[in-house]
Amino acid sequence: MPKHNFGGNWTVEKLDIFSSYLSFYINALKNQPFNKIYIDAFAGNGKIIVGSTEEEINGSVRLSLNSENKFDKYIFIEKKKVFAKELQEIVNNEHVDLKSRITVKNEDCNQALKEICQSTDWKSNRAILFLDPYATEVEWNTLKMISNTKAIDVWYLFPFSAAQRMMKNDGKIDEKWKLKLNKIFGDDGWFDKFYVSDPQISLFGDDNMII
């Protein structure tokens, strides 16, 4: 069975902070007339092997389910079929009391999030969305749709290192990577933000690009 190797030492710290925030969120809204929803767009399989170590810790899904303060609804999105199956087994075996509140979606995160945004009555619901992508899967159009609900509190751990790996220092970027970067940044305006002409003229009189 495949393991969910992810992140490094910072993974433990960020999950601890996020777990505390979940409790604060429920407490803050406990007297408000809203249904409270937890959405995890890269749910994994419930456990994380930190980096290249053998240390296994609870992932965001288990942290949310084990939290003392419960949500009215949980939506776990995981594209990898084997991980989604493991999540459903966790629900069936470890959280029978919450089973009626939990939905596991074996789908692409963009597709699933757009459907959630469109089908939910945001006048009577509020949500926390945890976005901790493996790479550059989250599209700008998805973020715009989330923002338009004006009811979703988003934790987006942006994968800058993954985006940076696609950006060549000389600005000569493969077309397929440009299209990918356009999707995550919204348009091609990112190029002018990240790249500027070097004011120093080279020996051969050509302008250089610097990032």
Buried (B, 14 or more C-beta within 10 A) or exposed (E): EEEBEBBEEEBBEBBEEBBEBBEEBBEEBEEEEBBBBBBBBBBBBBBBBBBEEEEEBBBBBBBBBEBEEBBEBBBBBBBBEEBBBBBBEBBEEBBEEBEEBBBBBBBBBBEBBBEBBEEBEBEEBBBBBBBBBBEBBBBEEBBEBBEEBEBBEBBBBEBEEBBEEBBEEEBEBEEEBBEBBBBBBBEEEBBEEBBEEEEEEEEEEEEEBEE
